[in-house]
Amino acid sequence: MAEKQIANSEQNQNSVFERENVLERKLGTKQLSMVVIGTAVGTGLFMGSGLSISYAGPSVILSYAVAALIAFFMMMCLAEMTVKHPTAGSFGTHAEYYLGPWSGFMVRTTYWIANVIAVGGEVTAVALYMHYWLPSIPKWVWVILFSIIIIFLNARSVSNFGTMEYWFSIIKITAIIGFILIGAAVLFGIGTKPVGFSNYVAHGGFMPNGWYGLWLGTTTAMFSYIGSEMIAVTAGESKNPSESIPKSMRLSAFRLIIFYVLSLAIMVAVIPWNQAGSQEITQSPFVKVFAALGIPLADHIMNFVVLVAALSAMNAQVYASTRMVFSLAKGNYVPKALGKLSERGVPINALLISSIGLVLATVLNVAVPDAYSILIGLATIGALVSWFMIFMTYFRFKKQNQEKLSYHAPLYPVIPIVGTLLLGGTIVTLGIDPNWRFTWYAGAGWLALISIIYLVWIKKKKQ
């Protein structure tokens, strides 16, 4: 009897994870690493960091360090599950198998809507960057133009997507390293008068808004790290996921921590935090730094870099949302036509559905002046719920998988417990703070809506 139950369990597992194994495996380790950098190093750092600075002041350095710790813990847990089950639906498919069909449906649809909205945030930022050069052209023109370009890129094969992300990320990494080196030279007086670190304690001290400001900065900094889970979504199209996924996740996590923390440390040292930070996001704080230093054309160069960063993140988010719809179709949660592949091996119908975020961004740009901040909040709560479910799935995963795998997240159960508590704290903070409470209400409303859809339609359909 016990042997029969084990056999049925293994058969069910194979059915859940193998049904998505129809995509072409063309992504290598270098491309996978750059996909993570390409997704995470976007408007969250180049634009959203100004919002975190406005809350935390110079202590934003610690805010980003704590947010990085949460992301790192999540990535280690996700890497172990991905090595065991490399699929396009990733943590959504993991949740379906280990927590149940409702969890799988909820995670994938929530992550899909988070990426769809995030795409709207990125394309809104693109419009702001172009407005810096060409203020006479309406922002919605840039939204439409770049939306068409991104849809075209994602309609091509996954290898083209990987190549594009690789070169996008090279540009961003080069720019960030250049920013860190130039900033360090200004701070320590290499070839110029030293600025020093007096701005760390000026204008209200290191924590001008106290511990709550530091923690609120951590909550908004989480948006900057959203996308670090993207590498698990690409596992269904990677050449050798058991080797490339853990290696790529480790390298990417360390790079993200260094890039974010060092960049923010230099930024709030070079210019006062009350100049770099703003709750009305109209310009990148990176551009403000270069403009303040008086380096010829440096602000234009940096504006080009942040434009590339937004396009890169946009490209990856459209990719991720497309794969989530594809996974839902393969699981019979949505019409099977959304799982259809084009001649190039791309889920083309899922891509068209996911492009709704670009339409949303166009509408918001016309109707709402502060569209970018609204999109940040909505995308953040959706992504954080997905991260929370990754930790929940991992606890069940560990109970059911005691065999030796090629990769194990260390210090179990300390890492998932600490990660869950810290992440839960950021989600609760969004509901407490009056400036962000609407995102919590939107998230709760979304979860209620998809639960009703599941109970009324999906559950009966699957039965």
N, C-alpha and C positions, 0 to 999 in steps of 0.2 A: 504493500500500500504506500509506504513512504517513498519507495523507488518510483512508483507511478506519479506521485505528487511532484517529485523533483523533475521528472521527465516533462510533465505538463508545464512546470514553471519555466524550464529551459526553452521549451517550444514557444511559450508565450513571449519570453524575452526576445528570442530570435525574430518572432513576428513583428514586435513593436519596433525593434531597431533596424532590421534588415529591409523593411518596406521603403525606407528612404535612401537606400544604397543604390541609387540609379544615376546619381550625378557623376560627372567626370572628375577624376582625381588628378588635378594638374598644378596645385599650389605647393611650392617648396617651402623649406624652413625660412629662408630669407624673406620670401614674400609674406609668410604668416606673421613674422615679427613686425614687419612694416605695416601690415594691416592693423595691428593693435596700436602702433604709434600713430598711424594715419587716422584712426577713429578717435582715440583718446586725446591726442594733441590737436584740438580744433578750437572752436569758439569758447569752450570751457576755460581754456588757459588764456587765449589771446583777447577774449572779450569778457567772459564771465568772471575772470579774476578781479576785475575792477569792482564788481559787486561784493565779493568776499572781502576785499580790502576795506570797503566802506563800512563793513560790520566789525571786522577784527582789528583794523589798523595794522601796525607792524607785526602783531602776533599772528597775522595771516600765515606766517611761516609755519607756525605750529598747527594752524588749522589745516593746511595742505599736508603736513606730515601725518596727522591723525587720519585724514581722508585716505591718504596713500596706504596707511596700515590696514584699513578696512578693505580697500581694493586688493591689496596683496594677499590677505587671508582668503578672500573670496576666490581669487585666481588659483591659489594652491588647491583648494577644495574642488574647484571646477576642473582643474587639470587632471586630478585623479579619476573623476567620473568620465571625463572625455577620453582618456586613454582606454578605459574599459568599453565605452560606448561612443565611438566617433560618428555622429550623425548630424545632418543639416539642422534638425530641430533642436539639437544640443540639450540644454538644461530644460527645455520644454518637454522634450521626449523623455528625458530622465524623470521629470516630475510625474509624467503620465504613468510610467512603469512602477515607480517606487511609492508614489503618494496617491495615485488614482487618476481616472479620466478627467474629473473636474479640475484637478490641479494642473494636469497637462494642458487642458484647454485654456485655463485662466492664465498660466504663465506665458504661453505662446501668444495669446491675443493681447495681453498686457504689454509684453515686450514689443509686439508689433506696433501697437498704438504709440508706445513711447518713442520708437524709432521714427515712425511716421511724423510725429509732432517735432521730434528733434531735427528731422530734415527741414521742416518749416523754420526752425530756429536758425539752422545753418544758412539757409538761403536768404533769410532776413538779414543775417550778418553780412553775407556777400553783398547785398544791396547797400548796406551801410558803408562797406569798404569802397565800393565803386562811387558812392556819393562823395567820398573824400576827394576823389579826383574830378568827378563830373557832377557837381551839385545841381546843374540845370536839368539833368535827365531824371524823370520820376523813378523812384525806387522799384516800382512794380515792373518796369521794363526789364531791369536786371534779374528780377525774380523769375520772370517767364523765360528769358534767354538762357540762363544757367540751368534752369529746370529741364529744358529740352536737351541740353548738352549731357546732363547727368543721366537722364533716361536713356539716351542713345548709348552711352558708355556701358551701362548695365545690361543693355540688350545684346551686347556682344559676348564672346565666350569668357569663362571665368579666368582663363590665363591672361586675357587682356586686362581684366579687372585687377588681377594681382600685380601685373606690370605697372599699371597706372598708379596704384596705391604705393608701390615701391618707390617710384620717382617723386611722387607727391611728398612722401615721408622724408626722402633724402633732402629735399629743399627745406622742409621744416626743421629737421635735425641740424642741418648746417646753419640755419638762421638762429636757432636757439643757442647753439654753441658759440656763434659769433656774438650774440647778445651777452652771454655770460662772460666772455673774454673782454669785450669792450667795457662792460659794467665793472668788472674786476679792476681793469686798468684805471678807470675813473675813480673808483673807491680808494685804491692804494697809491694813486698819483704816478702811474707809469706813463711818462710823456706828457703829463698835465698836472694841474694842481689837485691834490687829493681831496675828495669829498668827505671821506670818513663815514662813520656810522652814527652821526649825531641825529639823523632823522629817525632812528629806532626809538628814541626817547623823547623827541620833540613833539609838540602838538598833542599833548595829553598822555604821553608816556607809551610804553611798549604795548599795553592793553588799554587803550583809551575808553573802550566800552566794557571793560571788565571781562570776567570769565564767560559771561553769557555772550558777549560779542565774539569772543574766540570760538565758542561752540557754534554760534550761528554762522560764523565764517566757515567752520568745518562742514556744516550742513549744506551751504551753497557751493562749497568746494567739491562736494561729491559729484556735482554735475560735470566737473572737469575730468573725472576718472571714468565716467560712463562711456562705455565702448571698449574698456579693457577686457570685457567678457566676450568680445567679438571673435576672438581667435577660436573659441570653442565652436562657434557657428560655422567657421570655415573648415572644421575637422572633417565634415562630410565630403569635402572636395580637396583634401590635402593628400599628398603622395604617400607619406608614411607617418600617420598620426601618432602612433605609439612612441616614436622617437622625437618627432618634430614639435608636438604640442607642449610637452613639459619644458623642453629647451627654450622654445619661443616664449612661453609664458614667463619663465624665470628672467630671461634677458629683457623682455619688454617691461616687466614690473620694475626692475632696477633702473632701467632707463627713464621710465616715467617719474619715479620718485626723485631721481637726480635732476631731471629737467625742470620739473615743477617747483621743487623746494628751492633749488639754487636760483632759478629765474625770479621767483617771488622775493627771495632774500635780497637780491641785487636791486630789484625794482623799488622796494620800499626804503632802501638805503640811498639810492640815487636821487629820488624826488620824494617830497613829503607825502605821506599816505593819503592826506586829505585832498591832494591833487591827483594822485594816481587812481584813487577809488571814487566811485560814483554809483548811486542807485538808479540814476537815469543813464542807461548805457547808450552812448552815441558814438564813442570812439574807443579804440583799443588802448589800454594803459601802456602797452609796449610802444605804440606810436607816440604817446605822450612823452615817454622817457627819451626817445631819440630826438624828438622836437626840442625838449628841454636842454639836451646836451649840445644842441646847435651843430650837429654833424650834417654836412651838406648832403641833401637827398636821402639821408638815412631814414627819415620818416616815410618817404615814398617807397623805399626798398622794403621796409618792414610792413607797410600796408599791402604790398604785393605778396609778402610771405603769409600774412594772416588771411589774405584772400585765397591763396593756395590751400592753407590749412582748412578753411571752411569747405572748400570744394572737395578736398580729400575726405573729410568727415562725412560730408553729404553723400559722396559716392559709396562709402562703406555702409552707411546707415540704410540707404536704399537697398543695398545688397542683403543686409541682415533682415530687414523687414520682408523682403521678397522670399527669403528662405524660410521664414517662420510661416508665411501663408502656404508655401509649398508643403511644409511639414504637416500643417493642419489638414490640407487636402489629402495627403497620404494616410492620415489617421482617420479619414472620413468624418471630420468635424465641419468642413466646409465643402462646397461643390467640388467634385473630382476634377473638373475642368481647370481649376486653379493649380493643379499639380502637373499639368501638361508641359512638356519640354519643347522648346523650339529646335530647329535643325542644329543650332549651335550649342545645345545642351543647357539652355537657360529657361527657367520657369517664367515664360513670357507673360502669361495671364496674371500670375501672382505679382509680377513687376508692375503691370498696369494698375492693379488694385492698390499697390503700395505707394504709387505716385500721387495718391490723394493728398499726402502731406504737402506737396508742392502747391497744390491748388489752395489748400488751407492757408498757407503762408501768403499767397497773393491776396486773398480776401482780407486777412488780418492786416497786411501792410496798408491796404486802402482804408480799412475801417477803424483800426486801433493804432494810435500813435506809439504806445509802449508795447508793441507786439512781441519784441524779443524777450523781455522779462517774463511775459505771460507764458510763452512757449518754453522757456527754461524751466519754469515751475512745473508745468504739466508733464514735460518729458522726464524731469527728475523723479517725481513721485512714482511714475510708471516703471522706470528703470530700477529704482530702489526696492520696489515690491518684488521685482524679478530677482534681484540680488538676494533678498530675504528668503525667497523660496529656494534659491540655490543652496543656502545653508541648511534649510529644512530638509531638502532632498538628500543632502550629503549625510545627515545623521542616519536616515533610513538605509542609504546606500552602504554605509559602513557596517550596519548590522547584518546585511544580507551578503556581503562580499568580504569574507575573511581570508580568501586565498592571496597568494603573493602576486602583486602586480609589478609592472616595470617602473611605476612611479607611485609613491605614497606621500601624501601631505603629512608633514611632521607634526609632532606634539598633539595628536588626537587624544582627548576631545577639547583641549584648551583653545586651539585656534578657531574652530567653528563656534564655540561658546562665546569667546570674546568678540569675534566678528559679528555674531548675531546680536549681542547686547549693544555694541557700538552702533551698528546699523539701525537697530530698532530705536535707539535714542535719537538718531537724525530724523527718522520718520515721525516720531512723536513731536519733535521740535517744530516740524513743518505745520503740525496741527495746532500748536500752542501759540506760535508767533503770529501776530495779527497781519503782518505783511505777506505771510505765506500760507495762511489758513485756507485760502481758496483752493490751493493745490491739494490739500488734504481732503477737502470736501469733494473736489473733482475726482480724486482717486477713489474715495469711498463710493461715490456715485457710479463710477466705472465698474468697480468690482460687483456692485449690486446688479447693474445692468447685465453684465456677462453671466452672472450666476442665474438670473432669470432666463436668459437665452439658453443657457445650458439645460436647465431643468425643463423648460417648456418645449424646446426643439431638439437640441443635440442629444440628450440622454435617451429620449424616446426613439430617435432616429438610429442610434447605435444599438439599442436593444432589438 
